[in-house]
Amino acid sequence: MNWSVYIIEADDRSYYTGITTDINKRFQKHLSGNGAKYFNGRSPIKIVYTENEHTRSSASKREAEIKKLSRNEKKLLIDAN
């Protein structure tokens, strides 16, 4: 199965990173309030970054790497995409 890593920008300008096999379906879950607890008290605005063609394992590892980045480093990653 093809896994993707994604970053969503929230209404407070923060970034949420996650993994999924269906980015559009997952984003809709976040919008409806049935996604990550991260969006309790904030709203997802848009998907700003994606990486495709991952295995479940490589997507999880990449997600962890991205989550360790500073906001500025994430911004550079997004802008380079």
C-alpha positions in Angstrom: 0.0 0.0 0.0 1.2 3.5 -0.8 1.6 5.7 2.3 2.0 9.5 2.3 3.4 12.0 4.7 1.6 15.3 4.9 1.7 18.7 6.7 -1.4 20.7 7.3 -1.4 24.4 8.2 -3.8 25.2 11.0 -5.6 28.5 11.6 -3.1 29.5 14.3 -0.4 29.2 11.6 1.0 26.0 13.3 1.8 22.9 11.3 0.5 19.4 11.9 2.3 16.4 10.4 0.7 13.0 9.8 0.7 9.9 7.6 -2.1 8.3 5.6 -3.0 6.2 2.6 -5.6 8.7 1.4 -4.7 12.3 2.0 -8.0 13.8 0.8 -10.1 11.5 3.0 -7.8 12.1 6.0 -8.0 15.9 5.5 -11.8 15.7 5.4 -11.7 13.8 8.8 -9.6 16.6 10.2 -12.1 19.2 8.9 -15.0 17.3 10.4 -13.4 17.1 13.8 -12.9 13.3 13.7 -9.2 13.5 13.0 -6.3 14.2 15.3 -6.8 15.7 18.8 -4.3 18.4 17.7 -7.2 20.1 15.9 -9.3 20.5 19.1 -9.3 24.3 19.6 -7.7 25.0 16.2 -8.9 24.3 12.6 -7.1 22.8 9.7 -6.7 25.3 6.8 -4.9 23.5 4.0 -2.5 20.8 3.1 0.8 22.5 2.5 3.2 19.6 1.9 3.0 15.9 0.8 5.5 13.1 0.2 4.2 10.0 -1.5 5.5 6.5 -2.3 6.3 5.5 1.3 5.8 2.2 3.0 4.1 2.3 6.4 7.5 2.0 8.0 9.2 4.7 6.0 6.2 7.1 6.4 6.3 6.7 10.1 10.1 7.4 10.2 9.7 10.4 8.0 6.8 11.8 10.1 9.0 11.5 13.2 11.9 13.3 11.4 9.6 16.2 10.3 8.0 16.5 13.7 11.5 17.1 15.2 12.1 20.1 12.8 11.6 23.7 14.0 8.9 25.8 12.6 11.4 27.6 10.4 12.8 24.3 9.1 9.3 23.0 8.3 8.7 26.3 6.4 11.8 25.8 4.4 10.7 22.2 3.6 7.3 23.4 2.5 8.7 26.3 0.4 11.1 23.9 -1.4 8.2 21.7 -2.4 
